[in-house]
Amino acid sequence: MTRLVLLLSSEYALGRIGAYLGQVGQERYRIELQFHIAFCKRLQVKLLFPLMVPEKNQMKKSVRSRISALLILFFNLVFTPASVQSETLLFYDNFEPFSYLNNGQTQGLFVDLVTAAFEEMENDYDLKSYPFKRALLLAEEGKGIVVGIYKSDERRQKLDFSKPFYQEKSVLFVHKEGVFPFSSVNDLKNKTIGARFGWRYGTEFDQAKERKVFTTLIGSPSQIFRLLELGRVDAVVDNELSGLSILKAMNIQTEIEILRSPLNRSPLHLGDIHIALKKGSNLGLLYKFNREIERMKVNGTYDDIMAKYQ
């Protein structure tokens, strides 16, 4: 038996090697991973993997090739300059209060949460803001990490996702003079609903939209809320926190309210929000990010940031 011990200070390297080991583990190879967190800010990771090597004449060529590739991967990861780990974070440019441009500066709740995690991860980063579709395309091409995205089967084919770092809630906004009962999508029959272009609001709502249970008017956030103020739509579906922010900016928050469902049984959904990057490009970074978000929730940093937006 041969025992190889690697002491890494790079969690990025750990994630890449760990993913590779999951591929090379075969019947004659017993692979073990042990993690050791040192009492210092930078995580020190001890990676132990005994290789139970068969006799030379029994070793298959494909297995030898995988071991060689693993050693090459290790040296590439360990001796790659730290500068290559600087990441481009792709935010949306018009999604208040989560992610938006203000006098050329990228701001918002998602910005504060994600950059706080990257600071603790000791990862260099750049902030870029784009329309949603552009940000998504850049991430799929490996040109950055898109922040604030839903996971779907279609997107999973091109992207790897973090664990959720936020959960958003979709609601219906109505004029105070136009309140109506709302406990299922059938209550929206023959009504006109304002919605954002390209957004999804939960399976039940989206399927009803496709069946044309109600009429949908698509527009920018300010456009659809203005239509609601003027009585030209019966309701607007939007993220709760974002919608409230828009109402305040338009100074119509006293005229519009959230349409609550009995016992909170809304056909709209709670959406898990992730960061995502090109599939197979950097699983180690996602591991680090997930761990840091959990740490922020434990030490109170997460709640402190959330309090600024509530």
N, C-alpha and C positions, 0 to 999 in steps of 0.2 A: 504493500500500500504506500502510496506517495501522498504526503500532506503538504499542501501549498497554502501559505498564510499571506494575505494581502491586507495591509493597513491603509485605508483610504481616508482622506479628509474630504473627498468630493462625493457628495450624495448623488450627483449627476452620474458619476462613474458607477456607483453602486446600482442605480436603477438600470443603466444600460447593461451591465454585466449580469445583474440578477435576471433580467429579461432573457438574455442569451442563454444563461444556464438552464432556464426552463425549457429551452429548445434542445439542448445537447444531452440532457439526462436520459440515458438509455439503460438497457438491462444490466450491463456490466459496470455501470457507473453509479455510485451513491453520492449524491450531492447534498451538502448541508450548508445552510446559511445561519450565521450567528451575528446578532447585532449588539453592539456595545456603545452606549451613549456616555461619553465622558462629561464630567461636570465642568464644562466650558461652553462658550457660546457656539463655537463651531463643532458640529457633530463629527465624532471620529467613529468610523465604522470598521469593524473587523469582519472580514469575509473569509470563512474557512470552508474549503471544499475538498475532502479526501477523495482521491480518484482511485478506485479499485481497478488497477490496470491488468488485463488478461495477458497471457503469454504473447510474445511478439508475433508468433505465427497465427495467433487467433485474432489479432487486432485488425478490424476492417479498415480499408482505406478511407471510407467516408468519416469514420470516427476520428482517425488521425487528422483529417482535414479540419474537423470541427474544433479539435483541441488547438491546432495551430491558429485557427481564426480567432479563438478566444484569447490566446496570448497576444496576438496582434491588436485586438480590440483593447485589451488592458493597457498596453503601452501607449496606444493612441490617446486613450482617455486620461491616463495619468500625466503624460508629458505634453498635452495640448495646452497652450497658453490660456490663462483665465479669461482673457478678453473675448474669446469666442463664445463665452457663456452669457454675454450681454444679450438681453431679450427685447424684442419689440412687442409692446402690449398694444393691442388694437381695440380701441374703444369706439362707441357710437357717438356721433356728433350732435344728436338731437333727441336725447332720451332723458329729460329731466325727471327727477333729481339724481338719476342713477349714473348717467354718463352724457356729458354735453360740453360744448365749447362756450366759454365766457371770456370775451376779449382776447381770443386766441389761446386761452388756457383750458386744458382738459380737466374737468372737475366732475364731482358727483360721488354718490355713495359707493358705487362699484370701484371707482378710482381710489377712494380712500381705503377701502377694504383690501383690495388686491395689492396696491403699492405698499401698504403696511406689512403685508405678508412677505413681499419681495425684499423689503428692507431687512426683515429678520432673517430671511434666507441668505442674505448677503449676496444677492444676485443683482448685477447691474441691469438697468432697463431703460428703454426709451418709450415715451408715450406718443401714440398717433391716434387721430380721430378721423373716422370715415362714416359714410352711410352704412347701414347694416349689411347690405349685400356685398359691398366692396370689402368690408372687414372680414366677412365670412370667406370670400374668395381668396383673399391674401393668406388667411390661415390655412386653407386647403392647399395652397401652393407652397407652404412652408416658409412664408415671409413674415410670420409673427404669430402671436397668441391672441385669439379673439376672446374678449372678456364679456360675459353676460349673455350666455347662449343656452337655449334648451337642447337637450339630447333627443335625437330621433334615430330611427333605424337607418334612414337615408344618410344622415350626417355621420353616423358611426362607421360608414364604409370609408370615409376619408379622414376622419378626425379621431384623436384620442381625447377623452374628457377627464377633468378632475372630478372629485366628489363635489356635490353641491356646496357652494359657499354662501348661498342666499336662497331664500324661497319667497317668490313674489305671488301676490294674490290679485286675480282679475275680478272686477266687479262691474255692475251696471250703474251708470250715473243718469239721473233723471232731473227734469225741472221740478221744482217743489210744487208747481201747480199741475203736474202731470204724473203723479205717483199712481202705480197700478200694482196688483198682486203679482208676485214673482216667486214661484217655487219650482218651476220646470220650464224647459224651452217652449212648451206648448203655450205658456202665458205670453210668449212673444209673437204668436200667430197674427199675421197681417200688420205687424208693426214695422216701423223703419228704424234701423239700428245703425249708428255711426261707428266705424271701426278704422283702425290703422291699416295701411297697405301692408300685406304680407305677414300679418300677425296671426297667431293661433291662440285660441282661448279655451282649450279643453275639448276632448273628443265629442261630448254630447252637444256642445254649442256649435262646434265646427260642422258636425254632421247635419244638424238642423239648418245651418246656413246653406250647405250643399243641396239640401232638399227644398230650399226656398220657403221654409216655414215663415220666414220674415224677409223683408227687403234690407239689403245692406248698402249703405253709402260709405265709400272709402275716401279718406282724405288725411291730411296732416292733423296732428293733435289740436292745433288751434282752430283749424277749419271745422272739424266735427263738433267741437265744443261750442263754437259760435253758432252752428246750426241748431244745437240743442237749446241754446239761450233764446234763439229766435222761434223755437217751436217747430222747426222743419224736420226734426227727427224726434222719435219718441224716447230714445235712450242712446247713450254712448257706452260701449264696452271698452274698458281700459284697465291697465294696472292701477291699483288703488293709490299707491304713494305717488306715482307719476301723475295721475289724473288730478289729485288734490293740489299738486304743485302747479299744474297748468291753470287750474281754476283761480288760484291765488294770483298768478302772474297776469291773468286776464281780468282780475278784479270782479269776478262773477261768482265767488264762492258762497255768497249769501243767497243766490238764486238756484243753485244746483246742489243736489244731495245724492248720497249713495242709496241705491234701492236694496234694502236688506231682505234676505230670504228667511222664511220661518225656520227657526232652529238651525240657522246657518247651513241649510241644505241647498246650497247653490249649485246649479249645473255648470257654473264656471269653475276654474281649477286653481289649485296652488301649484305654481310652477317652480321646479328645481332649476337653479341657475348655476352654470359652470364656467370655467375657462376651458379652452380647447386648442389643440395644435395638430399639425399634420401627423397622420397616423404613423407610428413607429419612429418618430423623430426624437422624442425626449421624454421617455416615461419617468426617468429619474426626477425631472423637474416637477412633474405632477405629484410624485410621491412627496417631495419636499413641500410643495404648496399645500397639499392635503393636511400634512402634519402641522404646518404652521397655522393654518386656519383653526384647527382644533386647539392648538396652544393658545391662540388669541381668545378663544371662547372661554378657556379655563382662567386665564389671568385677567380678564375683564376688558381687554383692549377692544374686542369685537363689540361688546355692549356700549362702550364709550363712543365708538364711531357711529353706531346705530342711533344713539340718543340725539345726535346732531341733526337727524333727518326726521324726527318724530314730533 
